[in-house]
Amino acid sequence: MTKISYDILDMDETEYRNHSALANTDIRNAQLLLLGKQPHTPKKALREGTYLHSAILEPESWLQMEKSVPDKQAKRINRIAQTARNYTLMQEMMSHPRVQIEKCVFWKDPITGLACKAKPDLFIEGEVVMDLKTTSRTIKGAFENQVLRNDFDRQIAFYNIPIQAPIARVIGVSKISKGKLFRLDWNKEDEYLSNGREKANILLKKLADDPQLIEKVIGLRKFKSPK
């Protein structure tokens, strides 16, 4: 596979979201628009997921967020986050000397030439790209079914276009079981990821062929940092 040049940058969330490069969310919204559906993200779920991501992956940022979160909710998030951080695999990944956590990655799509961006929760160049997902599921099989139904193959394959890590991984964190974790791994050549990459390629081509569609998906961006 041809190596793709990419840049790794630190950006605050608002700056990253407003950058003109296309993200996985833009691709998802393009798909929904093409299907005649209206894109929608539940604000409560987005806020809760952001809190948990920060508490697990960026505890220093969470200390600032926590001040404005109701005490009962903050305690629950801290319990879940502590369980997740105690998971041996999470400790190994987060302490790796080359780990990149919540870094912004920018590249030019090799097929369409479109400027793209991604913000993987964690990646280690040459080893793994990882996405952390909160879930209401309490058993691994149910979580795996949830992942397989929700186009996650496209998301993780899109993240891995520039990084080309040999392993793509999702860690599911149960909000119900006080932080019980579920691990799913795929080799980058697995059919699951190949299908995801094909889905991403099809949608990127449709975007490249339709500037008005690009304008529409960018126009759907409405991001405010959780308070």
Long-range contacts (C-beta under 8 A, 24 or more apart in sequence): 1-164, 2-110, 3-164, 4-107, 4-108, 4-110, 4-161, 4-162, 4-164, 5-107, 5-108, 5-162, 6-105, 6-106, 6-107, 6-162, 6-163, 7-105, 7-106, 7-107, 8-100, 8-103, 8-104, 8-105, 9-103, 9-104, 9-105, 9-106, 10-103, 10-104, 11-104, 12-225, 13-223, 13-225, 14-223, 14-224, 14-225, 16-104, 16-117, 16-119, 17-221, 17-223, 18-221, 18-223, 19-106, 19-117, 20-115, 20-218, 21-106, 21-115, 21-116, 21-117, 22-114, 22-115, 22-116, 22-117, 22-204, 22-207, 22-214, 22-217, 23-116, 23-117, 23-118, 23-119, 24-118, 24-154, 24-155, 24-158, 24-159, 25-221, 26-207, 26-217, 26-218, 26-220, 26-221, 27-154, 27-158, 27-200, 27-203, 27-204, 27-207, 27-217, 28-151, 28-154, 28-155, 29-216, 29-217, 29-220, 30-203, 30-206, 30-207, 30-213, 30-216, 30-217, 31-151, 31-203, 33-213, 33-216, 33-217, 34-206, 34-213, 39-220, 47-226, 48-134, 48-175, 49-134, 50-226, 51-77, 51-226, 52-77, 52-80, 52-81, 52-134, 52-173, 52-175, 53-102, 53-121, 53-132, 53-134, 55-80, 55-81, 56-80, 56-81, 56-84, 56-85, 56-90, 56-132, 56-173, 57-94, 57-101, 57-102, 57-121, 57-122, 57-132, 58-101, 58-102, 59-85, 65-226, 68-227, 79-178, 79-179, 80-173, 80-174, 80-175, 80-178, 80-179, 81-179, 82-179, 83-178, 83-179, 83-180, 83-181, 84-132, 84-171, 84-173, 84-179, 84-181, 87-171, 87-181, 89-171, 89-183, 90-171, 90-181, 93-122, 93-124, 93-128, 93-130, 94-122, 96-124, 96-127, 98-124, 98-125, 98-126, 98-127, 99-123, 99-124, 100-124, 100-125, 105-159, 105-162, 105-163, 107-161, 107-162, 109-161, 109-204, 110-161, 111-201, 111-204, 111-205, 112-204, 112-205, 112-207, 112-208, 113-208, 114-204, 114-207, 114-208, 116-158, 116-161, 116-162, 116-204, 118-158, 118-159, 118-162, 120-159, 120-163, 123-159, 123-163, 123-165, 124-165, 125-163, 125-165, 126-165, 126-166, 127-165, 127-166, 127-167, 128-165, 128-166, 128-167, 128-168, 128-169, 129-156, 129-159, 129-160, 129-163, 129-165, 129-167, 129-168, 129-169, 130-168, 130-169, 130-170, 130-171, 131-155, 131-156, 131-159, 131-169, 131-170, 131-171, 132-170, 132-171, 132-173, 133-170, 133-171, 133-172, 133-173, 134-172, 134-173, 134-174, 134-175, 135-172, 135-173, 135-174, 135-175, 135-182, 136-174, 136-175, 136-176, 137-172, 137-174, 137-176, 137-182, 138-174, 138-176, 138-177, 138-180, 140-172, 140-182, 143-172, 143-174, 143-182, 143-184, 144-182, 144-184, 147-172, 147-184, 151-196, 151-199, 152-196, 153-192, 153-193, 153-195, 153-196, 153-199, 154-196, 154-197, 154-199, 154-200, 154-203, 155-196, 156-186, 156-193, 156-196, 157-193, 157-194, 157-195, 157-196, 157-197, 157-199, 157-200, 158-196, 158-197, 158-200, 160-188, 160-193, 161-197, 161-200, 164-188, 168-193
